[in-house]
Amino acid sequence: MKDVRAAVNGTKKDLAKLKRTVTTVENLHSAMKDVRAAVNGTKNDLAKLKRTVTTLELFNSSLNQVNSKLTRTSNDISKLYSTVTKLENYNSSLNEVKSKLDRSRIDLSELNSTVTKVKSTLDRRSKDVTDLKSTVKKVKSKSDRTSDDVSVLNCTVTKLDKAIQSNLSESCQNVTWNSAFEDCKLKCCCAANSCEETPAESCKELYNTNGSDVNKAYPLKLGKKILPVYCHMTTLDGCGGGGWTLVMKMDGSKDTFHYNKLIWTNTLGYNPSAGSIGFDGNETMLPTYWETKFSRICLGMKSGKKVNFIAINRPASSLYSLIADGKYRQTSLGRDKWKSLLPSNASLQSNCNREGFNALCAGSGAIQPRARIGFLANEQYHCNSCDSRIGFGTGGHPDYSNSCGNVAVHQWGADNGDKNIKTMGYILVQ
């Protein structure tokens, strides 16, 4: 029984173990189910992950393409920006060209008017030439008939000259005469020896030698000629005193002294009889233009009833030597000094500021402003398209006909509005 009981107890233990084993197997089977479910879930997750990886790879490829396109787009934007900048500059240039074209139309209109006037003048001159040819024929015919009369007249003049010389030798015994001044010799002897033997060559010389202090005409030796020339002996505001010799007077409303006139490049002069009077309205150019040396120039412009003056310190053998060759020679008075010629009225642009002798704005298109003596300005920083000027012997845009005075256009930056002042100008030297 003990053995049976022991066997039964052993069997119970085995059954207990078996029961635990079964329980363990059941738990294991349940775990296997869970594992199988987990594996199936993992397979699904792996499939999803694979799809996700594939999607990410595609997305990365797309990102690379986008990045490449962005890089190209950035380059395109840089090029576009450069193109826009060029277009803006081109637009600015177009506006400038348009402005110049507008001004060119004005100058072309003025030029057409001038051409019409010149053509009319040429037609009249052609008729004058025809008349002159007819007159020459008549004179030639008469000259043939008067040849004998001329011979007789020459003989008479020779006899008369001998008689005059004989009379001069008696009436001018105490004077030593220079043979180059026969005109003065005759005048002096006829006036009981009241003339000087050798006239001064400038008003400054007269002032320094004789202390002359009266503003009037004095006889001056100019080359081999003696001419009455206006001398301003008292002080000129802006220039000072010391004897100023008149060189020329010009009217800005006339073209006698226009920049392009040959009067500036020859030694013929103009209306010398008006050179014995001071600051009136009669134009003149005296031989002092090419004969008189100096160290200073006095420039005057009439403003209302007053004449305003400025001085240039510039030694030269003559004013002709500074102007006739057409070369630009700079001065440095400054815009305010030039504007003082027409105080409160003058108008100029702010830039370029080219001043001196034969001053010229050298741009193409419109006939550019120019001045034999003067100041040119522009609203831009260069001197290729000037629109304002003040000076003597002027011409060009914006008013070709103004030969002395001030011209400016407000829409192109003139500091005192539109101006077209044509005035009397006076030039003296010392």
C-alpha positions as CSV (number, residue, x, y, z in Angstrom):
1,M,0.0,0.0,0.0
2,K,2.9,2.1,0.8
3,D,4.2,1.5,-2.7
4,V,0.8,2.2,-4.2
5,R,0.4,5.3,-2.2
6,A,3.9,6.4,-3.2
7,A,3.1,5.6,-6.8
8,V,-0.2,7.5,-6.5
9,N,1.6,10.5,-5.0
10,G,4.2,10.3,-7.8
11,T,1.5,10.2,-10.3
12,K,-0.2,13.2,-8.8
13,K,3.1,15.0,-8.9
14,D,3.5,13.9,-12.6
15,L,-0.1,15.0,-13.3
16,A,0.7,18.3,-11.6
17,K,3.8,18.7,-13.7
18,L,1.8,17.7,-16.8
19,K,-0.9,20.1,-15.9
20,R,1.8,22.8,-15.6
21,T,3.3,21.6,-18.8
22,V,-0.1,21.8,-20.5
23,T,-0.7,25.2,-19.1
24,T,2.8,26.2,-20.3
25,V,2.0,24.8,-23.8
26,E,-1.3,26.6,-23.8
27,N,0.4,29.8,-22.8
28,L,3.1,29.1,-25.4
29,H,0.4,28.4,-28.0
30,S,-1.3,31.6,-27.1
31,A,2.1,33.4,-27.2
32,M,2.7,31.8,-30.6
33,K,-0.6,33.3,-31.8
34,D,0.5,36.6,-30.5
35,V,3.9,36.2,-32.1
36,R,2.2,35.1,-35.4
37,A,-0.1,38.1,-35.2
38,A,2.9,40.3,-34.3
39,V,4.9,38.9,-37.3
40,N,1.9,39.5,-39.6
41,G,1.7,43.0,-38.2
42,T,5.4,43.4,-38.7
43,K,5.2,42.2,-42.3
44,N,2.5,44.8,-42.9
45,D,4.6,47.5,-41.2
46,L,7.6,46.4,-43.2
47,A,5.5,46.6,-46.4
48,K,4.4,50.1,-45.3
49,L,7.9,51.0,-44.4
50,K,9.2,49.8,-47.8
51,R,6.5,51.9,-49.5
52,T,7.5,54.8,-47.3
53,V,11.2,54.4,-48.1
54,T,10.3,54.2,-51.8
55,T,8.1,57.3,-51.4
56,L,11.0,59.1,-49.6
57,E,13.4,58.1,-52.3
58,L,11.1,59.5,-54.9
59,F,10.6,62.6,-52.8
60,N,14.4,63.0,-52.4
61,S,14.8,62.7,-56.2
62,S,12.1,65.3,-56.6
63,L,13.8,67.6,-54.1
64,N,17.1,67.2,-56.0
65,Q,15.2,68.2,-59.2
66,V,13.6,71.1,-57.4
67,N,16.9,72.2,-56.0
68,S,18.5,72.1,-59.5
69,K,15.6,74.1,-60.9
70,L,15.9,76.6,-58.0
71,T,19.6,77.0,-58.8
72,R,18.8,77.6,-62.5
73,T,15.9,79.9,-61.5
74,S,18.3,81.9,-59.2
75,N,20.7,82.3,-62.2
76,D,17.8,83.3,-64.4
77,I,16.7,85.9,-61.8
78,S,20.2,87.3,-61.7
79,K,20.2,87.6,-65.5
80,L,16.7,89.1,-65.4
81,Y,17.8,91.6,-62.7
82,S,20.8,92.5,-64.9
83,T,18.5,92.8,-67.9
84,V,16.1,95.0,-66.0
85,T,19.0,97.3,-64.9
86,K,20.1,97.6,-68.5
87,L,16.5,98.4,-69.6
88,E,16.3,101.1,-66.9
89,N,19.5,102.6,-68.2
90,Y,18.3,102.3,-71.7
91,N,15.0,104.0,-70.8
92,S,17.0,106.8,-69.2
93,S,19.1,107.1,-72.3
94,L,15.9,107.1,-74.4
95,N,14.5,109.9,-72.3
96,E,17.7,111.9,-72.8
97,V,17.7,111.2,-76.5
98,K,14.1,112.3,-76.6
99,S,15.0,115.5,-74.8
100,K,17.9,116.2,-77.2
101,L,15.6,115.5,-80.2
102,D,13.1,118.0,-78.9
103,R,15.9,120.6,-78.6
104,S,17.2,119.6,-82.1
105,R,13.7,120.3,-83.5
106,I,14.0,123.8,-82.1
107,D,17.5,124.4,-83.5
108,L,16.4,122.9,-86.9
109,S,13.5,125.3,-87.0
110,E,15.9,128.2,-86.2
111,L,18.4,126.9,-88.8
112,N,15.7,126.7,-91.5
113,S,14.8,130.3,-90.7
114,T,18.5,131.3,-91.0
115,V,18.9,129.4,-94.3
116,T,15.8,131.2,-95.7
117,K,17.3,134.5,-94.7
118,V,20.7,133.6,-96.1
119,K,19.1,132.5,-99.4
120,S,17.2,135.8,-99.6
121,T,20.5,137.7,-98.9
122,L,22.3,135.6,-101.6
123,D,19.5,136.4,-104.1
124,R,20.0,140.1,-103.4
125,R,23.8,139.8,-103.5
126,S,23.5,138.0,-106.9
127,K,21.6,141.0,-108.2
128,D,24.2,143.3,-106.7
129,V,27.0,141.4,-108.4
130,T,25.2,141.7,-111.7
131,D,24.8,145.5,-111.2
132,L,28.5,145.7,-110.1
133,K,29.6,143.9,-113.3
134,S,27.7,146.4,-115.3
135,T,29.2,149.3,-113.3
136,V,32.7,147.8,-113.8
137,K,32.3,147.8,-117.5
138,K,31.2,151.4,-117.4
139,V,34.1,152.4,-115.2
140,K,36.6,150.5,-117.4
141,S,35.3,152.4,-120.4
142,K,35.6,155.7,-118.6
143,S,39.1,154.7,-117.2
144,D,40.3,154.2,-120.7
145,R,39.2,157.7,-121.6
146,T,40.7,159.3,-118.4
147,S,44.2,157.7,-118.6
148,D,45.6,160.9,-119.9
149,D,43.8,162.9,-117.2
150,V,45.4,160.7,-114.5
151,S,48.9,161.4,-115.9
152,V,48.2,165.1,-115.7
153,L,46.8,164.8,-112.2
154,N,49.9,162.9,-111.0
155,C,52.1,165.6,-112.2
156,T,50.0,168.2,-110.4
157,V,50.1,166.2,-107.2
158,T,53.9,166.0,-107.4
159,K,54.2,169.7,-107.7
160,L,51.7,170.3,-104.8
161,D,53.6,167.8,-102.6
162,K,56.8,169.7,-103.1
163,A,55.1,173.0,-102.2
164,I,53.6,171.4,-99.0
165,Q,57.0,170.0,-97.9
166,S,58.6,173.4,-98.4
167,N,55.9,175.0,-96.3
168,L,56.2,172.3,-93.6
169,S,59.9,172.7,-93.3
170,E,59.3,176.4,-92.5
171,S,56.4,176.0,-90.0
172,C,57.7,172.9,-88.1
173,Q,61.4,173.9,-87.6
174,N,61.4,173.1,-83.9
175,V,59.8,169.6,-84.2
176,T,61.6,166.3,-85.0
177,W,59.0,164.3,-87.0
178,N,58.8,160.5,-87.5
179,S,58.2,159.9,-91.2
180,A,55.8,157.0,-90.4
181,F,53.2,159.6,-89.2
182,E,52.7,161.9,-92.1
183,D,49.0,162.4,-91.2
184,C,50.0,163.7,-87.7
185,K,52.8,165.8,-89.3
186,L,50.3,167.6,-91.5
187,K,47.7,168.1,-88.7
188,C,50.3,169.3,-86.2
189,C,51.8,171.8,-88.5
190,C,48.4,173.1,-89.5
191,A,47.5,173.5,-85.8
192,A,50.7,175.4,-85.0
193,N,52.6,172.5,-83.5
194,S,49.9,171.5,-81.0
195,C,50.1,167.7,-81.4
196,E,52.4,165.2,-79.6
197,E,55.3,163.9,-81.6
198,T,54.7,160.2,-80.7
199,P,51.1,159.3,-79.6
200,A,50.7,156.7,-76.9
201,E,49.8,153.1,-77.8
202,S,47.3,152.6,-75.1
203,C,45.1,154.4,-72.6
204,K,47.1,152.9,-69.7
205,E,50.3,154.5,-71.2
206,L,48.5,157.9,-71.4
207,Y,47.3,157.5,-67.8
208,N,50.7,156.6,-66.5
209,T,52.6,159.2,-68.6
210,N,50.3,162.3,-68.6
211,G,48.0,161.5,-65.7
212,S,45.0,161.9,-68.0
213,D,41.8,161.5,-66.0
214,V,39.1,162.4,-68.4
215,N,36.9,159.7,-70.0
216,K,37.0,160.6,-73.7
217,A,38.6,159.7,-77.1
218,Y,42.4,160.1,-77.4
219,P,44.6,159.6,-80.5
220,L,46.5,156.3,-80.1
221,K,49.2,154.8,-82.3
222,L,47.9,151.5,-83.6
223,G,50.4,149.9,-85.9
224,K,51.2,152.6,-88.5
225,K,47.9,154.4,-88.0
226,I,46.7,157.0,-85.5
227,L,43.1,156.7,-84.5
228,P,40.8,158.3,-81.9
229,V,40.0,155.6,-79.3
230,Y,37.7,155.9,-76.3
231,C,39.8,155.7,-73.0
232,H,38.1,155.2,-69.7
233,M,40.4,156.9,-67.2
234,T,38.3,156.8,-64.1
235,T,37.5,153.7,-62.0
236,L,35.1,151.0,-63.4
237,D,33.4,149.1,-60.6
238,G,34.5,145.5,-60.9
239,C,37.6,146.3,-63.0
240,G,39.3,149.3,-61.2
241,G,41.0,152.3,-62.7
242,G,44.3,153.0,-64.4
243,G,43.3,153.7,-68.0
244,W,41.1,151.2,-70.0
245,T,41.4,151.0,-73.8
246,L,38.1,150.2,-75.7
247,V,38.3,147.2,-78.0
248,M,34.7,146.5,-79.1
249,K,31.0,147.1,-78.4
250,M,28.4,144.5,-79.5
251,D,24.6,144.3,-79.5
252,G,23.3,140.9,-78.5
253,S,20.2,141.3,-80.7
254,K,22.3,141.5,-83.8
255,D,24.5,138.9,-85.5
256,T,27.6,141.2,-86.2
257,F,29.5,139.5,-83.4
258,H,27.9,136.1,-83.5
259,Y,30.3,133.3,-82.6
260,N,30.6,132.0,-86.2
261,K,31.2,135.4,-87.8
262,L,34.6,136.0,-89.5
263,I,35.0,139.3,-87.7
264,W,36.6,137.3,-84.8
265,T,39.3,135.7,-87.1
266,N,40.3,138.6,-89.4
267,T,41.8,142.1,-88.8
268,L,39.4,144.2,-90.8
269,G,37.6,145.8,-87.8
270,Y,34.1,147.2,-87.8
271,N,32.7,150.7,-87.7
272,P,35.8,152.4,-86.1
273,S,34.1,155.8,-85.9
274,A,31.9,154.4,-83.1
275,G,35.0,153.6,-81.2
276,S,35.5,157.2,-80.0
277,I,32.4,157.1,-77.8
278,G,32.0,155.2,-74.6
279,F,29.2,152.9,-73.5
280,D,26.5,153.6,-76.0
281,G,24.4,151.3,-78.3
282,N,26.6,151.5,-81.4
283,E,28.7,148.4,-82.3
284,T,32.4,148.7,-83.2
285,M,35.6,146.7,-83.4
286,L,38.8,148.7,-83.3
287,P,42.3,147.8,-84.4
288,T,43.0,147.6,-80.6
289,Y,41.6,144.0,-81.1
290,W,44.8,142.9,-82.9
291,E,47.3,145.7,-82.1
292,T,47.1,146.3,-78.3
293,K,48.9,144.2,-75.8
294,F,47.5,143.9,-72.2
295,S,47.6,142.2,-68.9
296,R,43.9,142.5,-67.9
297,I,40.5,142.5,-69.7
298,C,37.4,144.3,-68.5
299,L,34.1,142.9,-69.6
300,G,30.8,144.8,-69.3
301,M,27.1,144.1,-69.9
302,K,24.3,146.5,-69.8
303,S,21.5,145.7,-67.4
304,G,18.7,148.3,-67.5
305,K,20.4,151.6,-67.4
306,K,23.6,150.3,-65.6
307,V,26.6,148.6,-67.0
308,N,28.1,145.9,-64.8
309,F,31.8,144.9,-65.1
310,I,34.1,142.0,-64.3
311,A,37.8,141.6,-64.9
312,I,40.0,138.8,-66.2
313,N,43.7,138.8,-65.4
314,R,45.3,137.3,-68.6
315,P,48.4,138.8,-70.3
316,A,48.4,138.6,-74.1
317,S,49.9,140.3,-77.1
318,S,46.3,141.1,-78.2
319,L,42.8,139.8,-77.8
320,Y,43.0,138.5,-81.3
321,S,45.8,136.2,-80.2
322,L,43.5,134.6,-77.6
323,I,40.5,134.1,-79.9
324,A,41.3,134.0,-83.6
325,D,42.8,130.5,-83.7
326,G,39.6,129.0,-82.1
327,K,41.5,127.2,-79.3
328,Y,39.8,126.9,-75.9
329,R,41.6,128.8,-73.2
330,Q,40.2,128.4,-69.7
331,T,39.5,131.1,-67.1
332,S,38.5,130.6,-63.5
333,L,36.2,133.4,-62.4
334,G,33.4,131.1,-61.3
335,R,29.6,131.1,-62.1
336,D,28.7,133.8,-59.5
337,K,31.2,136.3,-61.0
338,W,29.8,135.7,-64.5
339,K,26.2,136.0,-63.2
340,S,27.1,139.4,-61.7
341,L,27.2,140.9,-65.2
342,L,23.4,140.6,-65.1
343,P,22.6,140.7,-61.3
344,S,19.3,139.3,-60.2
345,N,18.5,138.4,-63.8
346,A,21.1,135.9,-64.9
347,S,20.2,132.2,-65.0
348,L,22.5,129.2,-65.4
349,Q,22.4,125.4,-64.8
350,S,24.5,123.9,-62.0
351,N,27.0,121.6,-63.8
352,C,29.7,121.5,-66.5
353,N,30.8,125.1,-65.7
354,R,33.1,125.6,-68.7
355,E,34.4,129.1,-69.0
356,G,37.0,131.1,-70.9
357,F,37.9,132.0,-74.5
358,N,36.3,129.9,-77.4
359,A,34.3,127.9,-74.8
360,L,32.2,125.2,-76.5
361,C,30.0,122.3,-75.4
362,A,31.1,119.5,-77.8
363,G,28.0,117.2,-77.9
364,S,26.4,116.0,-81.1
365,G,22.9,116.7,-82.4
366,A,21.8,120.2,-81.5
367,I,24.1,123.1,-82.3
368,Q,25.8,123.3,-78.9
369,P,26.1,126.6,-76.9
370,R,29.4,128.4,-77.4
371,A,31.0,131.7,-76.5
372,R,34.1,133.6,-77.7
373,I,34.4,134.8,-74.1
374,G,31.9,133.4,-71.6
375,F,30.5,130.7,-69.4
376,L,28.6,127.5,-70.3
377,A,26.5,125.2,-68.1
378,N,24.5,122.0,-68.1
379,E,22.1,120.1,-65.7
380,Q,24.2,116.9,-66.2
381,Y,27.7,116.5,-65.0
382,H,29.2,116.4,-68.5
383,C,29.5,119.2,-71.1
384,N,27.9,117.3,-74.1
385,S,24.4,118.8,-73.9
386,C,24.6,122.3,-72.4
387,D,21.4,124.4,-72.3
388,S,22.6,127.7,-70.7
389,R,25.3,130.3,-71.3
390,I,26.3,133.9,-70.5
391,G,29.0,135.7,-72.6
392,F,30.2,137.7,-75.5
393,G,30.2,136.5,-79.1
394,T,27.8,133.6,-78.4
395,G,25.7,131.2,-80.4
396,G,24.0,127.8,-80.5
397,H,21.3,126.1,-78.5
398,P,18.8,127.1,-77.1
399,D,18.7,130.5,-79.0
400,Y,21.1,130.6,-82.0
401,S,20.5,134.4,-82.6
402,N,21.6,135.6,-79.2
403,S,25.2,136.9,-79.7
404,C,25.7,138.7,-76.3
405,G,23.9,138.1,-73.1
406,N,22.3,135.2,-71.2
407,V,20.2,132.2,-72.4
408,A,18.9,129.4,-70.1
409,V,16.0,126.9,-70.0
410,H,14.2,126.3,-66.7
411,Q,13.0,122.8,-67.6
412,W,16.6,121.6,-67.8
413,G,17.6,123.0,-64.4
414,A,18.4,126.7,-64.9
415,D,18.6,128.2,-61.4
416,N,16.7,131.4,-62.2
417,G,14.1,130.3,-64.7
418,D,13.9,130.7,-68.5
419,K,16.1,133.5,-69.8
420,N,16.9,135.0,-73.2
421,I,18.6,138.3,-72.4
422,K,20.1,140.1,-75.5
423,T,22.1,143.0,-74.3
424,M,25.0,145.5,-75.1
425,G,28.4,144.1,-74.3
426,Y,31.6,146.1,-73.9
427,I,35.2,144.8,-73.9
428,L,38.2,146.9,-72.8
429,V,41.9,146.1,-72.1
430,Q,44.7,147.4,-69.9
